Every structure is written in C-alpha cells, then in structure tokens.
Amino acid sequence: NAGVTQTPKFQVLKTGQSMTLQCAQDMNHNSMYWYRQDPGMGLRLIYYSASEGTTDKGEVPNGYNVSRLNKREFSLRLESAAPSQTSVYFCASNLDGATYEQYFGPGTRLTVT
Amino acid sequence: GQQVMQIPQYQHVQEGEDFTTYCNSSTTLSNIQWYKQRPGGHPVFLIQLVKSGEVKKQKRLTFQFGEAKKNSSLHITATQTTDVGTYFCAGPSNDYKLSFGAGTTVTVRA
C-alpha cells in the first residue's frame, strides 16, 4: 500500500498563476483533508471531505477550492496564486472523522513569487 | 471556536535529559491525538487518549490526558537524538475536524 500520495512534491508559481495539487489514498478511507503548514503556526485546515461527495470549509479556505473526485482522490486548486499562499501543503485521510488517526501524505512545498 | 494551545514552542534538551510538552484546550475534548513530525517530513500519528486521567506509555514516551479532558502532556525520558522533531497535539473541533496545536519543536544536544 502506498498510503497517501501527493503530487507534485515541489512547485514554484508566479503571482496570479493557477495550479491543482493532487492527493490520493489507497486505504479505503472515507474522510480526507487538506492542511497548510507555516512556521510557528502548526497545521491549519483548509478544506475537508467527510465522505465521497461532500466537502466543507476549514479554518483558512479563502483562495482555495477542492474537489472530491471519488473515494480515493481529493484535489486542491489555487485559482490565482498569491505570495501569502507560499507554504507546505499536506493531504491527510482517515477512516471516518475526528475519532480516528489521520494519515498524512509527504507534502507539497509551494513557493509563490 | 475550539482552540488547542501547546507550550513550549521550542525545547532544547541535553541528550539523556527528560522533558515535557503541554497541550491545553479551551473546551472539553472527546479525545486527544499526538503526532510527531521529523525535520523535512510529514506528521505521523503517535497515540490517541480517550478517557479522563488516561496514561499511556510508548517506550520512553508517556502521554497523559487530564481529569477534565481539557489538557494533555507528553513526557519523554532520557532524550535521544531520534526524538528530534516537532510534536503536535490535536483535538476534535467537530465530528470530522481536528484542531492542531502549534507544536513543540525539540532539538537535542549530544
């Protein structure tokens, strides 16, 4: 099992460009999450998908959109990148909600210039 | 909304010494989870505590959940270089969301 995979690992964008971060899990998990990690601020939830077909906002959703393509895949889109979106992005999944451990992907390091 | 606070933010430890990191919530938690992130890596689940006053051990790591279920601690004895990294606590803010603390970053002096 690969667990949670993310692509790309690194990305540099210019302000105003768009991109989609891809995430997939092979553990048959119902719930999936997107976080961003900035120095000294821990992990902040951007969006989550409790189950296939549903998505909800987290703490910091502005400037992002998500798609739960199917049970395995959950993508994060930046429509018009801004320097404030420079961060490390982690995708995570778990069986079904906050009482279960989360499994994290390796992360995407995004720089917006 | 529910917030989880962690202290200290940084912990510099001499190899062989003990240290403790603390986690406090503004609300009662149904459970608390602890994660470890090695430098350059991703968070990895360590443990979950559910019961009031619960204590769990993993080798040199001791995790405790407070009686009121609003605080938790991680105590590491005889710190080793393999303990380097950032330790996060996290508590549910709804049925699906976890609220993570800012983390305690541990460095070890050999």
Contacts between the chains, C-beta under 8 A, distances in Angstrom:
chain1	res1	chain2	res2	distance
A	31	B	96	5.9
A	35	B	100	7.9
A	40	B	9	6.8
A	40	B	102	6.2
A	41	B	102	6.0
A	42	B	6	7.8
A	42	B	88	6.3
A	42	B	100	4.5
A	42	B	101	5.8
A	42	B	102	4.1
A	42	B	103	5.2
A	43	B	43	6.9
A	43	B	88	6.9
A	43	B	90	7.9
A	43	B	100	4.3
A	44	B	100	7.7
A	45	B	97	5.9
A	45	B	98	7.5
A	45	B	99	7.9
A	48	B	96	5.9
A	48	B	97	6.3
A	50	B	95	7.6
A	50	B	96	4.7
A	56	B	96	7.6
A	58	B	97	6.5
A	90	B	42	6.0
A	90	B	43	7.2
A	92	B	43	7.9
A	97	B	95	5.1
A	97	B	96	4.7
A	98	B	30	7.7
A	98	B	31	7.7
A	98	B	92	3.5
A	98	B	93	7.6
A	98	B	94	6.9
A	98	B	95	6.0
A	98	B	96	5.6
A	98	B	97	6.2
A	98	B	98	5.6
A	99	B	30	7.0
A	99	B	31	6.0
A	99	B	48	7.9
A	99	B	92	7.2
A	101	B	33	6.5
A	101	B	45	4.0
A	101	B	48	6.4
A	102	B	33	7.8
A	102	B	35	7.9
A	102	B	43	7.7
A	102	B	45	6.6
A	102	B	98	6.8
A	103	B	45	7.3
A	104	B	42	4.2
A	104	B	43	5.0
A	104	B	44	7.2
A	105	B	42	6.5
A	106	B	41	7.8
A	106	B	42	5.5
A	107	B	42	5.4
